[in-house]
Amino acid sequence: MAEQAQAGPNKVIIALAAIAAGAAAQRAVSVLWRTVRGPEPSDDDSPLGEALVFAAVSAATVAAAKTWATQRARRRALSKQQT
């Protein structure tokens, strides 16, 4: 019963960690892109290749950050339950 009572808050914390990590990763990619390449390819005048590279880098970085944060938060929640 105690595990069920703590499952709700843990799920919320895990979700918030994933959202925060995704947002931070997206911001980091945007800042790095602007520093290295200039403005993000967000309009129709951008070359297709540049837009595809930006999309791929952005998606991979955000997915990796969300996965890492979710696993880290889940491990931390489990270790707190065991103590």
N, C-alpha and C positions, 0 to 999 in steps of 0.2 A: 504494500500500500504506500509506503514511503517513497518508493521508486516512482510510482505514478504521480504522486504529489509534486515531485521535483522535475518530472519530464516536461511539463509546460514551460516553466521558466528557462530550462536548459534549451529547449527548442527555440525560444525567442532570442536568447543570447547567441546561439549558434547562427541563427538567421541574421541578426544584427552584425555579427562579425563578418559574415560573408558579404553583406551589403557594403559595409565600410571598406573592406579589403578591395572589393570590385571598384568602388568609387575612387579610392586612392590610386589603384593601378591605372584606371582610365585617365586620371589627372596626370599621373607620372608620364604616361605615354604621350599625352597631348603636349606637355611641357617639353619633353625630350624631342618630340617631332618638330615643334616650333623652333627649338634651339638648333637642331641639325639641318632641317629641310625648309623651314619657313612655315607659312600658314598651312593648316590642315587641309587636305583635299575634300572640301565640303560642297563645292559648287560644281556646276556642269562643265566648267572650263578646265577642270583638273584632268590630267591624263588618266586613262583607265588603269594603267599599270600602277601608278602612284596610289590611286584610290584603293586598289586591291591590296597592295602591300600594307597600307595604313590599316585597312580593315582586318587583315590577317594578324598583324602584329598586335593590334588593339584587342581583338577577340582572344587570342592565345594568352596574352598577359592577364587580362581580366579573369579568364577561366582558371588559370593557374593560381592566381591570388585568391579567388573564391574557394577553390579546392583546398589550398593550404590553410586558409583561415578556418574553414569548416572542420577540417581534421584536427587542427590545433585546439579549437574551442571544444570539440567533442571529447578529445582526450582529457582536457582540463576538467570538463564537467564530470567525466567518469572518475577521475582521480579524486575529486572532491566528494563524490558519493561513497567511495570506498573508505574514506577516512572518517 
